[in-house]
Amino acid sequence: MSGNPLNSYIRKRAQSMGWSMVVMGGSFFLYYLGLFGNVQGPLAPGNLGESLAAMGVEKSHMLMFFLSFFIIALTWNHFFNLISFMIGSRRSCLKKNQGHSCGAVTQKIKAGNKQKNIRYRCVKGHTCSDARFNPVKKGVVSHTIWVVAMVFCAIILYCS
Ligand SMILES: [Zn+2]
């Protein structure tokens, strides 16, 4: 019974719990490598700084790297959404069908260059002058990546 709402609820909970375990596991891994400074490992801020200095990597270079990584990780979906919005992709049909929106994938069809002539046609054959835009939202993994990048920035700024 895959359509059972209780089953799908349990599956969703299990999935999010799975991701929590992955994040927790990753944190423990970094902890034992000494990233947070309380365990003497290869990633302990002091050791990390020394080995990087030996390699000729400057603190400011590291900071620039993680800062740009952080900014990209934080903003990529907004740029993607902006481009999708401009080229008319990621839109779903708004045609009412027995009280429900059709919701099918639409394609932008050109009818001249003017903005008011833009039409969207869905796979079921409806043609509308407007269609619902579906922006990309960050998932747990995407959020984790920018948080990790931010933590690295903070470590470089305050611990080395
Ligand atoms: Zn439709």
Boltz pocket constraint, residues with backbone or C-beta under 6 A from the ligand:
constraints:
  - pocket:
      binder: B
      contacts: [[A, 93], [A, 94], [A, 95], [A, 102], [A, 103], [A, 104], [A, 122], [A, 123], [A, 124], [A, 125], [A, 126]]
      max_distance: 6.0
